[in-house]
């Protein structure tokens, strides 16, 4: 069985095609067939002007047509595509998705922050136990946070704070207060570990010389962020080997990660390699099964 996920974010757009391999004991394994990340920053348009420009719209349609070709070539059994904060905010977001459907037959939908969080939780269930965690995914336009116990999220919220949105100073400062109040209200009394997802925290993890899924202490994260901030954007790209569209936003994402950890009381963070697209694949498999 071949399944595909399309994640239309604020900073980039991703396609993942995965083969699901079922085993006799009822378990399954995943074999990645294709993963594409294209740096189309729709959030720049959405947060600065409230609409997606015609230039960006044209690129988006071209990209979806390319994705459609790959899906056909791989003979994918099912595909689910969703758009998050940028197209949630853009006044012409729904019209662009309709035009994409008319051009290439890909049905794409705008999802809520809560739905985004639910899909992310599906992905991280693969690597956690029954303890209490706080999961945070910092995107370009929004941050999704959920408290998880026994592998189930029991309270979750989406905040209009994100790396691209904050870079362009299009966030409401009161959203920081709302986030802090929500975390203080919902954080458990017992110690908890944070789980971080998204390209920014994976970049911090790499620069900290940590292994995949290794626990990073809050102190280690602070030291690594301080190191990154000492470099210019050009040096982050050249010396630290960051993507160009990561180098300018990572300080703004870092601020969100640090505040969430401090306000929730988390002293350590497990950096996960999965993302929204992995949760979509899990959702598709459960639906088909």
Buried (B, 14 or more C-beta within 10 A) or exposed (E): BBBBBBBBBBBBBBBBBBBBEEEEEEEEEBEEBBEBBEEBBBBBBBBBEEBBBEEBBEBBBEBBBBBBEBBEEBEBEBBBBBBBBBBBBBEBBBEBBEBBBEEBEBEBBBBEBBBBBBBBBBBBBEEBEEEBBBBBBBBBBBBBBBBBBEBEBEEBBBBBBBBBBBBBEBBEEEBBEBBBEBBEEBBBEEEBBBBBBBBBBBBBBBBBEBEEEBBBEBEBBBEBBEEBEEBEBEEBBEEBEBBEBBBBBBBBBBBBBBBBBBBBBBBBBBBBEBBBBBBBBBBBBEEEE
